[in-house]
Amino acid sequence: MLTIATSFEEEPYCASCFYAFLPEENSFIFTSDKDTRHIRDASHNIFVAGTVYTDAQTFGNMEGLQYQGILIEPTGELYQRARKAYVDRFPNSVIMNTTLWAVELTFLKMTNNKFGVGNKIIWKKL
């Protein structure tokens, strides 16, 4: 599960979404209607943040990502690749009438306690 946090007029908001990862674009792909609050907010401020995490049952198994990125609505060839990635992961989504979105990642911080408590890896887009 992916959470996405937006902010508009200094008021934060977040939502949870199913997602696919598009590695060649370094982007998370998700679907959401254009009239949802997080998409409306992002239409005014495209900079988003969020988390992706596993539901660990113990502290030692905790792992997850914190991210920042730019929200876009993919078009053209990018849309085709994004749609394929999303439908491959969620086959039933092929019948959904919704909009695809991509978060182009600019920052990642991965925490994985399996490699030692507090172990973090940070990545930033140049």
N, CA, C and O of each residue as an XYZ file, in Angstrom:
504
protein
N       0.847     -1.174      0.000
C       0.000      0.000      0.000
C       0.892      1.238      0.000
O       1.936      1.273      0.652
N       0.467      2.223     -0.727
C       1.172      3.497     -0.836
C       0.296      4.577     -0.207
O      -0.906      4.633     -0.464
N       0.890      5.419      0.605
C       0.183      6.609      1.044
C       0.742      7.777      0.254
O       1.931      7.820     -0.063
N      -0.134      8.725     -0.061
C       0.287      9.935     -0.754
C      -0.219     11.115      0.059
O      -1.391     11.183      0.428
N       0.688     12.039      0.328
C       0.339     13.238      1.091
C       0.460     14.453      0.178
O       1.427     14.610     -0.567
N      -0.551     15.299      0.265
C      -0.584     16.527     -0.524
C      -0.753     17.702      0.422
O      -1.047     17.533      1.606
N      -0.564     18.886     -0.117
C      -0.767     20.090      0.675
C      -1.251     21.194     -0.249
O      -0.696     21.410     -1.326
N      -2.295     21.888      0.187
C      -2.827     23.018     -0.561
C      -3.268     24.070      0.433
O      -4.004     23.784      1.377
N      -2.807     25.297      0.208
C      -3.096     26.417      1.105
C      -2.759     26.060      2.550
O      -3.524     26.338      3.473
N      -1.588     25.433      2.719
C      -1.026     25.062      4.009
C      -1.873     24.060      4.785
O      -1.742     23.946      6.003
N      -2.740     23.336      4.083
C      -3.543     22.305      4.728
C      -3.160     20.947      4.151
O      -3.371     20.705      2.962
N      -2.597     20.049      4.976
C      -2.179     18.739      4.480
C      -3.358     17.772      4.363
O      -4.393     17.927      5.012
N      -3.153     16.771      3.509
C      -4.152     15.719      3.329
C      -3.418     14.479      2.840
O      -2.392     14.597      2.169
N      -3.922     13.302      3.161
C      -3.286     12.090      2.644
C      -4.334     11.055      2.268
O      -5.485     11.123      2.699
N      -3.909     10.099      1.457
C      -4.773      9.019      0.984
C      -3.928      7.761      0.819
O      -2.708      7.832      0.666
N      -4.588      6.618      0.854
C      -3.935      5.329      0.620
C      -4.358      4.803     -0.745
O      -5.523      4.906     -1.132
N      -3.391      4.234     -1.471
C      -3.660      3.768     -2.829
C      -2.916      2.464     -3.098
O      -1.830      2.237     -2.563
N      -3.504      1.614     -3.926
C      -2.768      0.495     -4.482
C      -1.840      1.057     -5.557
O      -2.177      2.038     -6.220
N      -0.687      0.444     -5.727
C       0.293      1.018     -6.653
C       1.073     -0.066     -7.374
O       1.122     -1.220     -6.948
N       1.675      0.340     -8.470
C       2.668     -0.464     -9.179
C       3.917      0.407     -9.302
O       3.836      1.634     -9.239
N       5.057     -0.231     -9.477
C       6.302      0.509     -9.637
C       6.755      0.378    -11.078
O       6.747     -0.715    -11.643
N       7.149      1.492    -11.669
C       7.665      1.533    -13.034
C       9.158      1.828    -12.928
O       9.548      2.995    -12.879
N      10.009      0.785    -12.890
C      11.430      0.998    -12.595
C      12.165      1.851    -13.622
O      13.023      2.650    -13.248
N      11.851      1.701    -14.904
C      12.569      2.475    -15.911
C      12.270      3.964    -15.815
O      13.038      4.784    -16.319
N      11.165      4.320    -15.174
C      10.805      5.726    -14.961
C      11.034      6.164    -13.520
O      10.889      7.341    -13.190
N      11.397      5.200    -12.658
C      11.566      5.468    -11.235
C      10.320      6.164    -10.679
O      10.402      7.196    -10.014
N       9.167      5.562    -10.975
C       7.888      6.175    -10.618
C       6.935      5.154    -10.017
O       6.921      3.987    -10.406
N       6.135      5.620     -9.059
C       5.004      4.855     -8.564
C       3.801      5.194     -9.432
O       3.602      6.352     -9.799
N       3.004      4.196     -9.757
C       1.802      4.367    -10.567
C       0.607      3.995     -9.702
O       0.623      2.964     -9.030
N      -0.428      4.830     -9.715
C      -1.650      4.512     -8.987
C      -2.834      5.101     -9.744
O      -2.658      5.894    -10.669
N      -4.023      4.713     -9.348
C      -5.226      5.256     -9.964
C      -6.001      6.055     -8.933
O      -6.006      5.737     -7.744
N      -6.652      7.092     -9.414
C      -7.513      7.891     -8.554
C      -8.366      8.791     -9.427
O      -7.912      9.263    -10.469
N      -9.582      9.028     -9.014
C     -10.460      9.925     -9.757
C      -9.984     11.368     -9.620
O      -9.408     11.751     -8.602
N     -10.230     12.149    -10.648
C      -9.794     13.548    -10.648
C     -10.496     14.401     -9.605
O      -9.997     15.468     -9.245
N     -11.645     13.950     -9.114
C     -12.370     14.757     -8.138
C     -12.064     14.393     -6.685
O     -12.707     14.905     -5.769
N     -11.074     13.502     -6.468
C     -10.685     13.202     -5.091
C      -9.898     14.371     -4.512
O      -9.278     15.139     -5.247
N      -9.927     14.494     -3.219
C      -9.268     15.642     -2.602
C      -7.767     15.653     -2.863
O      -7.213     16.710     -3.165
N      -7.098     14.520     -2.757
C      -5.648     14.519     -2.950
C      -5.269     14.903     -4.381
O      -4.246     15.558     -4.583
N      -6.058     14.516     -5.367
C      -5.760     14.904     -6.747
C      -6.097     16.376     -6.961
O      -5.345     17.086     -7.629
N      -7.202     16.842     -6.411
C      -7.523     18.275     -6.521
C      -6.427     19.111     -5.876
O      -5.990     20.110     -6.449
N      -5.978     18.712     -4.686
C      -4.895     19.446     -4.015
C      -3.630     19.446     -4.867
O      -2.969     20.476     -5.002
N      -3.292     18.291     -5.442
C      -2.068     18.179     -6.250
C      -2.167     18.965     -7.551
O      -1.141     19.288     -8.150
N      -3.367     19.278     -7.996
C      -3.487     20.100     -9.199
C      -3.026     21.532     -8.925
O      -2.746     22.288     -9.856
N      -2.950     21.898     -7.651
C      -2.450     23.222     -7.248
C      -0.997     23.166     -6.760
O      -0.275     24.163     -6.808
N      -0.586     21.996     -6.294
C       0.764     21.821     -5.760
C       1.211     20.400     -6.103
O       0.830     19.450     -5.419
N       2.018     20.247     -7.161
C       2.378     18.933     -7.683
C       3.410     18.188     -6.835
O       3.700     17.021     -7.098
N       3.963     18.850     -5.826
C       4.958     18.207     -4.968
C       4.242     17.387     -3.906
O       3.451     17.917     -3.126
N       4.529     16.076     -3.885
C       3.857     15.165     -2.970
C       4.894     14.389     -2.167
O       6.082     14.394     -2.489
N       4.431     13.734     -1.135
C       5.276     12.883     -0.313
C       4.432     11.703      0.142
O       3.213     11.697     -0.028
N       5.082     10.715      0.716
C       4.313      9.582      1.208
C       5.183      8.457      1.697
O       6.389      8.604      1.898
N       4.524      7.315      1.884
C       5.203      6.122      2.371
C       4.724      4.902      1.607
O       3.616      4.877      1.072
N       5.571      3.901      1.568
C       5.240      2.560      1.114
C       5.838      1.652      2.178
O       7.010      1.791      2.527
N       5.039      0.722      2.695
C       5.552     -0.094      3.785
C       4.897     -1.465      3.797
O       3.828     -1.673      3.222
N       5.564     -2.389      4.465
C       4.991     -3.711      4.690
C       4.317     -3.687      6.050
O       4.626     -2.845      6.893
N       3.420     -4.592      6.252
C       2.722     -4.694      7.528
C       3.497     -5.650      8.425
O       3.101     -6.801      8.606
N       4.591     -5.173      8.981
C       5.459     -6.007      9.812
C       4.773     -6.333     11.133
O       4.121     -5.482     11.738
N       4.929     -7.563     11.563
C       4.341     -7.990     12.832
C       5.303     -7.785     14.001
O       4.897     -7.824     15.162
N       6.586     -7.565     13.683
C       7.566     -7.319     14.738
C       8.460     -6.152     14.329
O       8.630     -5.868     13.143
N       9.021     -5.492     15.318
C       9.892     -4.344     15.076
C      11.093     -4.731     14.216
O      11.524     -3.953     13.365
N      11.630     -5.924     14.435
C      12.802     -6.378     13.690
C      12.535     -6.643     12.218
O      13.470     -6.692     11.418
N      11.268     -6.815     11.850
C      10.915     -7.060     10.447
C      10.404     -5.822      9.736
O       9.986     -5.902      8.581
N      10.429     -4.674     10.408
C       9.896     -3.454      9.822
C      10.749     -3.007      8.628
O      11.976     -2.952      8.703
N      10.066     -2.695      7.539
C      10.742     -2.141      6.370
C       9.757     -1.254      5.620
O       8.554     -1.513      5.594
N      10.293     -0.211      5.016
C       9.422      0.685      4.271
C      10.199      1.827      3.654
O      11.398      1.990      3.877
N       9.475      2.618      2.867
C      10.047      3.771      2.175
C       9.308      5.036      2.569
O       8.095      5.027      2.778
N      10.045      6.107      2.664
C       9.476      7.444      2.683
C       9.919      8.065      1.365
O      11.060      7.881      0.941
N       9.021      8.798      0.716
C       9.387      9.345     -0.586
C       8.881     10.769     -0.742
O       7.979     11.221     -0.037
N       9.499     11.458     -1.695
C       9.016     12.736     -2.204
C       9.039     12.618     -3.725
O       9.850     11.884     -4.290
N       8.140     13.348     -4.375
C       8.111     13.298     -5.822
C       7.190     14.340     -6.413
O       6.646     15.196     -5.715
N       7.032     14.241     -7.713
C       6.198     15.163     -8.478
C       5.081     14.339     -9.108
O       5.341     13.340     -9.778
N       3.842     14.760     -8.893
C       2.700     14.044     -9.428
C       2.388     14.514    -10.841
O       2.247     15.710    -11.099
N       2.281     13.543    -11.755
C       1.912     13.862    -13.133
C       0.820     12.905    -13.599
O       0.644     11.825    -13.034
N       0.104     13.305    -14.613
C      -0.818     12.412    -15.301
C      -0.096     11.937    -16.555
O       0.123     12.727    -17.474
N       0.276     10.662    -16.611
C       1.054     10.188    -17.763
C       0.247     10.235    -19.057
O      -0.967     10.032    -19.060
N       0.943     10.505    -20.145
C       0.327     10.532    -21.471
C       1.217      9.760    -22.440
O       2.360      9.423    -22.131
N       0.670      9.495    -23.606
C       1.450      8.876    -24.682
C       2.057      7.545    -24.293
O       1.408      6.701    -23.675
N       3.324      7.371    -24.669
C       4.032      6.118    -24.406
C       4.161      5.842    -22.915
O       4.066      4.691    -22.491
N       4.376      6.879    -22.116
C       4.458      6.698    -20.667
C       3.136      6.155    -20.126
O       3.134      5.284    -19.256
N       2.029      6.657    -20.630
C       0.721      6.155    -20.194
C       0.604      4.665    -20.509
O       0.134      3.893    -19.673
N       1.023      4.259    -21.692
C       0.923      2.850    -22.084
C       1.750      1.961    -21.158
O       1.278      0.906    -20.735
N       2.964      2.369    -20.843
C       3.816      1.585    -19.936
C       3.241      1.573    -18.527
O       3.258      0.542    -17.856
N       2.729      2.723    -18.074
C       2.145      2.816    -16.734
C       0.904      1.932    -16.629
O       0.723      1.215    -15.645
N       0.065      1.990    -17.639
C      -1.164      1.173    -17.628
C      -0.827     -0.307    -17.614
O      -1.441     -1.077    -16.876
N       0.147     -0.715    -18.425
C       0.549     -2.124    -18.453
C       1.067     -2.558    -17.084
O       0.693     -3.624    -16.597
N       1.919     -1.752    -16.458
C       2.461     -2.100    -15.140
C       1.346     -2.235    -14.110
O       1.354     -3.159    -13.296
N       0.389     -1.316    -14.147
C      -0.691     -1.341    -13.166
C      -1.623     -2.534    -13.404
O      -1.990     -3.232    -12.459
N      -2.004     -2.765    -14.655
C      -2.896     -3.885    -14.969
C      -2.194     -5.222    -14.724
O      -2.834     -6.178    -14.285
N      -0.890     -5.305    -15.000
C      -0.148     -6.539    -14.706
C      -0.207     -6.853    -13.216
O      -0.340     -8.016    -12.833
N      -0.110     -5.840    -12.382
C      -0.133     -6.059    -10.926
C      -1.557     -6.259    -10.409
O      -1.780     -7.049     -9.492
N      -2.521     -5.544    -10.998
C      -3.922     -5.618    -10.563
C      -4.806     -5.901    -11.780
O      -5.409     -4.978    -12.328
N      -4.889     -7.159    -12.209
C      -5.615     -7.492    -13.438
C      -7.071     -7.011    -13.465
O      -7.575     -6.653    -14.530
N      -7.745     -6.995    -12.333
C      -9.135     -6.553    -12.309
C      -9.276     -5.059    -12.603
O     -10.375     -4.591    -12.900
N      -8.192     -4.318    -12.524
C      -8.259     -2.874    -12.771
C      -8.526     -2.555    -14.236
O      -8.847     -1.416    -14.577
N      -8.395     -3.543    -15.090
C      -8.614     -3.311    -16.517
C     -10.034     -2.806    -16.778
O     -10.266     -2.129    -17.779
N     -10.978     -3.119    -15.909
C     -12.365     -2.687    -16.110
C     -12.693     -1.377    -15.394
O     -13.808     -0.869    -15.510
N     -11.737     -0.837    -14.662
C     -11.986      0.396    -13.905
C     -12.010      1.613    -14.820
O     -11.240      1.706    -15.775
N     -12.897      2.530    -14.515
C     -12.968      3.797    -15.230
C     -12.416      4.879    -14.306
O     -13.170      5.561    -13.611
N     -11.104      5.026    -14.308
C     -10.432      5.968    -13.422
C      -9.206      6.528    -14.141
O      -8.932      6.158    -15.283
N      -8.490      7.394    -13.492
C      -7.332      8.047    -14.097
C      -6.048      7.485    -13.503
O      -5.956      7.270    -12.295
N      -5.064      7.250    -14.355
C      -3.738      6.816    -13.911
C      -2.899      8.038    -13.553
O      -2.974      9.073    -14.215
N      -2.102      7.903    -12.498
C      -1.194      8.954    -12.056
C       0.180      8.357    -11.832
O       0.301      7.171    -11.525
N       1.205      9.159    -11.982
C       2.580      8.735    -11.715
C       3.213      9.713    -10.742
O       3.056     10.927    -10.871
N       3.921      9.177     -9.776
C       4.754      9.987     -8.896
C       6.184      9.791     -9.360
O       6.772      8.729     -9.159
N       6.746     10.832     -9.988
C       8.145     10.795    -10.402
C       8.983     11.057     -9.162
O       8.959     12.157     -8.610
N       9.720     10.047     -8.727
C      10.437     10.123     -7.456
C      11.629     11.068     -7.521
O      12.399     11.063     -8.482
N      11.763     11.882     -6.467
C      12.901     12.791     -6.333
C      13.725     12.489     -5.088
O      14.865     12.939     -4.973
N      13.153     11.728     -4.152
C      13.835     11.406     -2.896
C      13.239     10.119     -2.343
O      12.023      9.926     -2.357
N      14.117      9.238     -1.853
C      13.699      8.012     -1.175
C      14.537      7.812      0.076
O      15.744      8.054      0.076
N      13.886      7.367      1.138
C      14.606      6.913      2.327
C      14.020      5.561      2.705
O      12.857      5.457      3.094
N      14.849      4.525      2.583
C      14.413      3.175      2.894
C      14.901      2.784      4.279
O      16.076      2.947      4.609
N      13.991      2.274      5.073
C      14.324      1.714      6.379
C      14.095      0.216      6.303
O      13.041     -0.231      5.850
N      15.079     -0.568      6.745
C      14.927     -2.013      6.754
C      15.611     -2.556      8.005
O      16.831     -2.712      8.046
N      14.801     -2.841      9.024
C      15.346     -3.328     10.285
C      15.887     -4.748     10.192
O      16.553     -5.208     11.119
N      15.616     -5.455      9.095
C      16.187     -6.789      8.919
C      17.708     -6.717      8.806
O      18.402     -7.697      9.081
N      18.226     -5.557      8.402
C      19.673     -5.364      8.271
C      20.252     -4.621      9.466
O      21.382     -4.135      9.409
N      19.494     -4.533     10.532
C      19.920     -3.821     11.737
C      18.945     -2.685     12.030
O      18.550     -1.946     11.128
N      18.568     -2.557     13.272
C      17.592     -1.539     13.666
C      18.106     -0.158     13.279
O      19.235      0.217     13.599
N      17.266      0.579     12.593
C      17.622      1.934     12.183
C      18.430      2.010     10.904
O      18.897      3.090     10.541
N      18.611      0.884     10.205
C      19.367      0.882      8.954
C      18.584      1.636      7.890
O      17.438      1.296      7.597
N      19.201      2.659      7.313
C      18.532      3.499      6.321
C      19.425      3.685      5.096
O      20.648      3.776      5.198
N      18.772      3.739      3.937
C      19.434      4.039      2.677
C      18.706      5.239      2.080
O      17.478      5.240      1.993
N      19.457      6.260      1.667
C      18.857      7.476      1.125
C      19.282      7.639     -0.331
O      20.444      7.434     -0.680
N      18.323      8.010     -1.171
C      18.560      8.277     -2.582
C      17.919      9.614     -2.940
O      16.799      9.900     -2.516
N      18.624     10.435     -3.718
C      18.091     11.696     -4.218
C      18.327     11.781     -5.713
O      19.391     11.404     -6.204
N      17.337     12.275     -6.433
C      17.482     12.488     -7.869
C      18.420     13.666     -8.097
O      18.299     14.699     -7.439
N      19.340     13.509     -9.014
C      20.287     14.598     -9.307
C      19.654     15.647    -10.176
O      20.302     16.635    -10.522
